[in-house]
Amino acid sequence: MKNIKKDFISSSQREYKWKVGTVIASSLSGFIVGIIVSVIIFLSLFDLSWKIESLAF
């Protein structure tokens, strides 16, 4: 599990001129990952509901 986490989290120690740069970079990466995970969950639930609906008829 720790190896998978390293694939998604950057371990580079970047120095930003302002503290806001660190917050924006962290927030942006979290936002992008959140969108990707949400789309995967939505599509899997949509596919599951599509299969259940087709079995009912």
TORVONU-132889 format. One record per residue: residue number from 1; residue in three letters; z, x, y of N, C-alpha, C in turn. Coordinates in steps of 0.001 Angstrom, whole numbers. Example, Ala and Ser with C-alpha at 12.3 -4.5 7.8 and 13.67 -1.06 7.14 Angstrom:
BEGIN
<pt><nr>1</nr><rest>ala</rest><n_pz>7800</n_pz><n_px>13190</n_px><n_py>-5690</n_py><ca_pz>7800</ca_pz><ca_px>12300</ca_px><ca_py>-4500</ca_py><c_pz>7800</c_pz><c_px>13200</c_px><c_py>-3300</c_py></pt>
<pt><nr>2</nr><rest>ser</rest><n_pz>7080</n_pz><n_px>12850</n_px><n_py>-2250</n_py><ca_pz>7140</ca_pz><ca_px>13670</ca_px><ca_py>-1060</ca_py><c_pz>7870</c_pz><c_px>12900</c_px><c_py>30</c_py></pt>
***
This chain:
BEGIN
<pt><nr>1</nr><rest>met</rest><n_pz>0</n_pz><n_px>825</n_px><n_py>-1195</n_py><ca_pz>0</ca_pz><ca_px>0</ca_px><ca_py>0</ca_py><c_pz>0</c_pz><c_px>866</c_px><c_py>1255</c_py></pt>
<pt><nr>2</nr><rest>lys</rest><n_pz>702</n_pz><n_px>1985</n_px><n_py>1233</n_py><ca_pz>751</ca_pz><ca_px>2842</ca_px><ca_py>2406</ca_py><c_pz>-616</c_pz><c_px>3439</c_px><c_py>2709</c_py></pt>
<pt><nr>3</nr><rest>asn</rest><n_pz>-1421</n_pz><n_px>3685</n_px><n_py>1668</n_py><ca_pz>-2764</ca_pz><ca_px>4229</ca_px><ca_py>1891</ca_py><c_pz>-3667</c_pz><c_px>3213</c_px><c_py>2567</c_py></pt>
<pt><nr>4</nr><rest>ile</rest><n_pz>-3524</n_pz><n_px>1960</n_px><n_py>2209</n_py><ca_pz>-4339</ca_pz><ca_px>913</ca_px><ca_py>2825</ca_py><c_pz>-3959</c_pz><c_px>759</c_px><c_py>4294</c_py></pt>
<pt><nr>5</nr><rest>lys</rest><n_pz>-2662</n_pz><n_px>825</n_px><n_py>4583</n_py><ca_pz>-2207</ca_pz><ca_px>689</ca_px><ca_py>5963</ca_py><c_pz>-2776</c_pz><c_px>1802</c_px><c_py>6841</c_py></pt>
<pt><nr>6</nr><rest>lys</rest><n_pz>-2905</n_pz><n_px>3000</n_px><n_py>6294</n_py><ca_pz>-3444</ca_pz><ca_px>4128</ca_px><ca_py>7058</ca_py><c_pz>-4916</c_pz><c_px>3930</c_px><c_py>7403</c_py></pt>
<pt><nr>7</nr><rest>asp</rest><n_pz>-5635</n_pz><n_px>3151</n_px><n_py>6612</n_py><ca_pz>-7044</ca_pz><ca_px>2881</ca_px><ca_py>6903</ca_py><c_pz>-7209</c_pz><c_px>2025</c_px><c_py>8154</c_py></pt>
<pt><nr>8</nr><rest>phe</rest><n_pz>-6244</n_pz><n_px>1156</n_px><n_py>8417</n_py><ca_pz>-6363</ca_pz><ca_px>229</ca_px><ca_py>9533</ca_py><c_pz>-5610</c_pz><c_px>672</c_px><c_py>10787</c_py></pt>
<pt><nr>9</nr><rest>ile</rest><n_pz>-4661</n_pz><n_px>1574</n_px><n_py>10630</n_py><ca_pz>-3862</ca_pz><ca_px>2016</ca_px><ca_py>11765</ca_py><c_pz>-4222</c_pz><c_px>3455</c_px><c_py>12089</c_py></pt>
<pt><nr>10</nr><rest>ser</rest><n_pz>-4571</n_pz><n_px>3680</n_px><n_py>13307</n_py><ca_pz>-4938</ca_pz><ca_px>5026</ca_px><ca_py>13743</ca_py><c_pz>-3684</c_pz><c_px>5881</c_px><c_py>13888</c_py></pt>
<pt><nr>11</nr><rest>ser</rest><n_pz>-3731</n_pz><n_px>7071</n_px><n_py>13337</n_py><ca_pz>-2581</ca_pz><ca_px>7969</ca_px><ca_py>13432</ca_py><c_pz>-2761</c_pz><c_px>9008</c_px><c_py>14532</c_py></pt>
<pt><nr>12</nr><rest>ser</rest><n_pz>-3855</n_pz><n_px>8914</n_px><n_py>15267</n_py><ca_pz>-4094</ca_pz><ca_px>9885</ca_px><ca_py>16336</ca_py><c_pz>-3140</c_pz><c_px>9625</c_px><c_py>17499</c_py></pt>
<pt><nr>13</nr><rest>gln</rest><n_pz>-2598</n_pz><n_px>10675</n_px><n_py>18025</n_py><ca_pz>-1666</ca_pz><ca_px>10574</ca_px><ca_py>19140</ca_py><c_pz>-2430</c_pz><c_px>10761</c_px><c_py>20444</c_py></pt>
<pt><nr>14</nr><rest>arg</rest><n_pz>-2934</n_pz><n_px>9688</n_px><n_py>20973</n_py><ca_pz>-3698</ca_pz><ca_px>9748</ca_px><ca_py>22213</ca_py><c_pz>-2765</c_pz><c_px>9622</c_px><c_py>23394</c_py></pt>
<pt><nr>15</nr><rest>glu</rest><n_pz>-3056</n_pz><n_px>10367</n_px><n_py>24399</n_py><ca_pz>-2287</ca_pz><ca_px>10300</ca_px><ca_py>25637</ca_py><c_pz>-3085</c_pz><c_px>9506</c_px><c_py>26669</c_py></pt>
<pt><nr>16</nr><rest>tyr</rest><n_pz>-2489</n_pz><n_px>8477</n_px><n_py>27197</n_py><ca_pz>-3118</ca_pz><ca_px>7678</ca_px><ca_py>28234</ca_py><c_pz>-2488</c_pz><c_px>8026</c_px><c_py>29572</c_py></pt>
<pt><nr>17</nr><rest>lys</rest><n_pz>-3282</n_pz><n_px>7911</n_px><n_py>30598</n_py><ca_pz>-2795</ca_pz><ca_px>8248</ca_px><ca_py>31931</ca_py><c_pz>-1692</c_pz><c_px>7284</c_px><c_py>32368</c_py></pt>
<pt><nr>18</nr><rest>trp</rest><n_pz>-1855</n_pz><n_px>6011</n_px><n_py>32045</n_py><ca_pz>-871</ca_pz><ca_px>5000</ca_px><ca_py>32378</ca_py><c_pz>-362</c_pz><c_px>4348</c_px><c_py>31106</c_py></pt>
<pt><nr>19</nr><rest>lys</rest><n_pz>833</n_pz><n_px>3826</n_px><n_py>31161</n_py><ca_pz>1439</ca_pz><ca_px>3137</ca_px><ca_py>30018</ca_py><c_pz>633</c_pz><c_px>1880</c_px><c_py>29662</c_py></pt>
<pt><nr>20</nr><rest>val</rest><n_pz>-13</n_pz><n_px>1291</n_px><n_py>30652</n_py><ca_pz>-818</ca_pz><ca_px>86</ca_px><ca_py>30421</ca_py><c_pz>-1964</c_pz><c_px>386</c_px><c_py>29450</c_py></pt>
<pt><nr>21</nr><rest>gly</rest><n_pz>-2506</n_pz><n_px>1591</n_px><n_py>29492</n_py><ca_pz>-3589</ca_pz><ca_px>1951</ca_px><ca_py>28573</ca_py><c_pz>-3162</c_pz><c_px>1875</c_px><c_py>27128</c_py></pt>
<pt><nr>22</nr><rest>thr</rest><n_pz>-1943</n_pz><n_px>2308</n_px><n_py>26838</n_py><ca_pz>-1417</ca_pz><ca_px>2230</ca_px><ca_py>25475</ca_py><c_pz>-1252</c_pz><c_px>781</c_px><c_py>25046</c_py></pt>
<pt><nr>23</nr><rest>val</rest><n_pz>-726</n_pz><n_px>-37</n_px><n_py>25928</n_py><ca_pz>-501</ca_pz><ca_px>-1450</ca_px><ca_py>25601</ca_py><c_pz>-1831</c_pz><c_px>-2155</c_px><c_py>25367</c_py></pt>
<pt><nr>24</nr><rest>ile</rest><n_pz>-2818</n_pz><n_px>-1893</n_px><n_py>26217</n_py><ca_pz>-4125</ca_pz><ca_px>-2546</ca_px><ca_py>26079</ca_py><c_pz>-4806</c_pz><c_px>-2108</c_px><c_py>24791</c_py></pt>
<pt><nr>25</nr><rest>ala</rest><n_pz>-4759</n_pz><n_px>-819</n_px><n_py>24479</n_py><ca_pz>-5398</ca_pz><ca_px>-340</ca_px><ca_py>23254</ca_py><c_pz>-4728</c_pz><c_px>-932</c_px><c_py>22025</c_py></pt>
<pt><nr>26</nr><rest>ser</rest><n_pz>-3413</n_pz><n_px>-1003</n_px><n_py>22037</n_py><ca_pz>-2677</ca_pz><ca_px>-1567</ca_px><ca_py>20910</ca_py><c_pz>-2953</c_pz><c_px>-3062</c_px><c_py>20781</c_py></pt>
<pt><nr>27</nr><rest>ser</rest><n_pz>-2954</n_pz><n_px>-3760</n_px><n_py>21899</n_py><ca_pz>-3191</ca_pz><ca_px>-5207</ca_px><ca_py>21878</ca_py><c_pz>-4608</c_pz><c_px>-5531</c_px><c_py>21441</c_py></pt>
<pt><nr>28</nr><rest>leu</rest><n_pz>-5561</n_pz><n_px>-4752</n_px><n_py>21898</n_py><ca_pz>-6953</ca_pz><ca_px>-5007</ca_px><ca_py>21547</ca_py><c_pz>-7183</c_pz><c_px>-4812</c_px><c_py>20055</c_py></pt>
<pt><nr>29</nr><rest>ser</rest><n_pz>-6629</n_pz><n_px>-3766</n_px><n_py>19484</n_py><ca_pz>-6813</ca_pz><ca_px>-3544</ca_px><ca_py>18045</ca_py><c_pz>-6122</c_pz><c_px>-4634</c_px><c_py>17238</c_py></pt>
<pt><nr>30</nr><rest>gly</rest><n_pz>-4946</n_pz><n_px>-5072</n_px><n_py>17680</n_py><ca_pz>-4265</ca_pz><ca_px>-6174</ca_px><ca_py>17004</ca_py><c_pz>-5030</c_pz><c_px>-7478</c_px><c_py>17115</c_py></pt>
<pt><nr>31</nr><rest>phe</rest><n_pz>-5634</n_pz><n_px>-7718</n_px><n_py>18263</n_py><ca_pz>-6423</ca_pz><ca_px>-8922</ca_px><ca_py>18473</ca_py><c_pz>-7643</c_pz><c_px>-8943</c_px><c_py>17555</c_py></pt>
<pt><nr>32</nr><rest>ile</rest><n_pz>-8319</n_pz><n_px>-7815</n_px><n_py>17449</n_py><ca_pz>-9510</ca_pz><ca_px>-7727</ca_px><ca_py>16600</ca_py><c_pz>-9143</c_pz><c_px>-7935</c_px><c_py>15138</c_py></pt>
<pt><nr>33</nr><rest>val</rest><n_pz>-8068</n_pz><n_px>-7304</n_px><n_py>14689</n_py><ca_pz>-7631</ca_pz><ca_px>-7485</ca_px><ca_py>13301</ca_py><c_pz>-7220</c_pz><c_px>-8934</c_px><c_py>13064</c_py></pt>
<pt><nr>34</nr><rest>gly</rest><n_pz>-6555</n_pz><n_px>-9546</n_px><n_py>14029</n_py><ca_pz>-6166</ca_pz><ca_px>-10947</ca_px><ca_py>13893</ca_py><c_pz>-7358</c_pz><c_px>-11871</c_px><c_py>13757</c_py></pt>
<pt><nr>35</nr><rest>ile</rest><n_pz>-8397</n_pz><n_px>-11626</n_px><n_py>14527</n_py><ca_pz>-9614</ca_pz><ca_px>-12436</ca_px><ca_py>14419</ca_py><c_pz>-10248</c_pz><c_px>-12262</c_px><c_py>13051</c_py></pt>
<pt><nr>36</nr><rest>ile</rest><n_pz>-10336</n_pz><n_px>-11040</n_px><n_py>12574</n_py><ca_pz>-10947</ca_pz><ca_px>-10780</ca_px><ca_py>11268</ca_py><c_pz>-10169</c_pz><c_px>-11473</c_px><c_py>10152</c_py></pt>
<pt><nr>37</nr><rest>val</rest><n_pz>-8849</n_pz><n_px>-11362</n_px><n_py>10170</n_py><ca_pz>-8027</ca_pz><ca_px>-12004</ca_px><ca_py>9137</ca_py><c_pz>-8139</c_pz><c_px>-13525</c_px><c_py>9229</c_py></pt>
<pt><nr>38</nr><rest>ser</rest><n_pz>-8141</n_pz><n_px>-14059</n_px><n_py>10439</n_py><ca_pz>-8274</ca_pz><ca_px>-15512</ca_px><ca_py>10615</ca_py><c_pz>-9605</c_pz><c_px>-16028</c_px><c_py>10083</c_py></pt>
<pt><nr>39</nr><rest>val</rest><n_pz>-10675</n_pz><n_px>-15298</n_px><n_py>10347</n_py><ca_pz>-11991</ca_pz><ca_px>-15712</ca_px><ca_py>9853</ca_py><c_pz>-12026</c_pz><c_px>-15667</c_px><c_py>8325</c_py></pt>
<pt><nr>40</nr><rest>ile</rest><n_pz>-11447</n_pz><n_px>-14647</n_px><n_py>7733</n_py><ca_pz>-11425</ca_pz><ca_px>-14548</ca_px><ca_py>6265</ca_py><c_pz>-10643</c_pz><c_px>-15718</c_px><c_py>5671</c_py></pt>
<pt><nr>41</nr><rest>ile</rest><n_pz>-9482</n_pz><n_px>-16034</n_px><n_py>6243</n_py><ca_pz>-8684</ca_pz><ca_px>-17159</ca_px><ca_py>5730</ca_py><c_pz>-9425</c_pz><c_px>-18472</c_px><c_py>5932</c_py></pt>
<pt><nr>42</nr><rest>phe</rest><n_pz>-10011</n_pz><n_px>-18671</n_px><n_py>7103</n_py><ca_pz>-10739</ca_pz><ca_px>-19908</ca_px><ca_py>7370</ca_py><c_pz>-11908</c_pz><c_px>-20084</c_px><c_py>6399</c_py></pt>
<pt><nr>43</nr><rest>leu</rest><n_pz>-12676</n_pz><n_px>-19024</n_px><n_py>6197</n_py><ca_pz>-13832</ca_pz><ca_px>-19139</ca_px><ca_py>5300</ca_py><c_pz>-13412</c_pz><c_px>-19360</c_px><c_py>3855</c_py></pt>
<pt><nr>44</nr><rest>ser</rest><n_pz>-12322</n_pz><n_px>-18741</n_px><n_py>3437</n_py><ca_pz>-11871</ca_pz><ca_px>-18959</ca_px><ca_py>2064</ca_py><c_pz>-11364</c_pz><c_px>-20381</c_px><c_py>1875</c_py></pt>
<pt><nr>45</nr><rest>leu</rest><n_pz>-10650</n_pz><n_px>-20917</n_px><n_py>2865</n_py><ca_pz>-10200</ca_pz><ca_px>-22309</ca_px><ca_py>2769</ca_py><c_pz>-11373</c_pz><c_px>-23280</c_px><c_py>2843</c_py></pt>
<pt><nr>46</nr><rest>phe</rest><n_pz>-12357</n_pz><n_px>-22988</n_px><n_py>3676</n_py><ca_pz>-13538</ca_pz><ca_px>-23833</ca_px><ca_py>3769</ca_py><c_pz>-14292</c_pz><c_px>-23845</c_px><c_py>2439</c_py></pt>
<pt><nr>47</nr><rest>asp</rest><n_pz>-14430</n_pz><n_px>-22664</n_px><n_py>1837</n_py><ca_pz>-15120</ca_pz><ca_px>-22570</ca_px><ca_py>558</ca_py><c_pz>-14350</c_pz><c_px>-23312</c_px><c_py>-527</c_py></pt>
<pt><nr>48</nr><rest>leu</rest><n_pz>-13029</n_pz><n_px>-23178</n_px><n_py>-509</n_py><ca_pz>-12205</ca_pz><ca_px>-23870</ca_px><ca_py>-1500</ca_py><c_pz>-12308</c_pz><c_px>-25376</c_px><c_py>-1333</c_py></pt>
<pt><nr>49</nr><rest>ser</rest><n_pz>-12263</n_pz><n_px>-25860</n_px><n_py>-111</n_py><ca_pz>-12371</ca_pz><ca_px>-27300</ca_px><ca_py>111</ca_py><c_pz>-13765</c_pz><c_px>-27813</c_px><c_py>-263</c_py></pt>
<pt><nr>50</nr><rest>trp</rest><n_pz>-14780</n_pz><n_px>-26993</n_px><n_py>-60</n_py><ca_pz>-16133</ca_pz><ca_px>-27371</ca_px><ca_py>-429</ca_py><c_pz>-16250</c_pz><c_px>-27528</c_px><c_py>-1946</c_py></pt>
<pt><nr>51</nr><rest>lys</rest><n_pz>-15623</n_pz><n_px>-26618</n_px><n_py>-2689</n_py><ca_pz>-15662</ca_pz><ca_px>-26690</ca_px><ca_py>-4159</ca_py><c_pz>-14885</c_pz><c_px>-27883</c_px><c_py>-4678</c_py></pt>
<pt><nr>52</nr><rest>ile</rest><n_pz>-13734</n_pz><n_px>-28168</n_px><n_py>-4078</n_py><ca_pz>-12931</ca_pz><ca_px>-29322</ca_px><ca_py>-4510</ca_py><c_pz>-13672</c_pz><c_px>-30618</c_px><c_py>-4229</c_py></pt>
<pt><nr>53</nr><rest>glu</rest><n_pz>-14311</n_pz><n_px>-30694</n_px><n_py>-3080</n_py><ca_pz>-15058</ca_pz><ca_px>-31904</ca_px><ca_py>-2712</ca_py><c_pz>-16237</c_pz><c_px>-32109</c_px><c_py>-3675</c_py></pt>
<pt><nr>54</nr><rest>ser</rest><n_pz>-16901</n_pz><n_px>-31037</n_px><n_py>-4057</n_py><ca_pz>-18053</ca_pz><ca_px>-31181</ca_px><ca_py>-4950</ca_py><c_pz>-17599</c_pz><c_px>-31568</c_px><c_py>-6371</c_py></pt>
<pt><nr>55</nr><rest>leu</rest><n_pz>-16383</n_pz><n_px>-31211</n_px><n_py>-6767</n_py><ca_pz>-15881</ca_pz><ca_px>-31602</ca_px><ca_py>-8067</ca_py><c_pz>-15492</c_pz><c_px>-33078</c_px><c_py>-8108</c_py></pt>
<pt><nr>56</nr><rest>ala</rest><n_pz>-15104</n_pz><n_px>-33631</n_px><n_py>-6982</n_py><ca_pz>-14665</ca_pz><ca_px>-35030</ca_px><ca_py>-6917</ca_py><c_pz>-15825</c_pz><c_px>-35983</c_px><c_py>-7123</c_py></pt>
<pt><nr>57</nr><rest>phe</rest><n_pz>-17023</n_pz><n_px>-35564</n_px><n_py>-6731</n_py><ca_pz>-18178</ca_pz><ca_px>-36452</ca_px><ca_py>-6862</ca_py><c_pz>-18981</c_pz><c_px>-36015</c_px><c_py>-7994</c_py></pt>
***
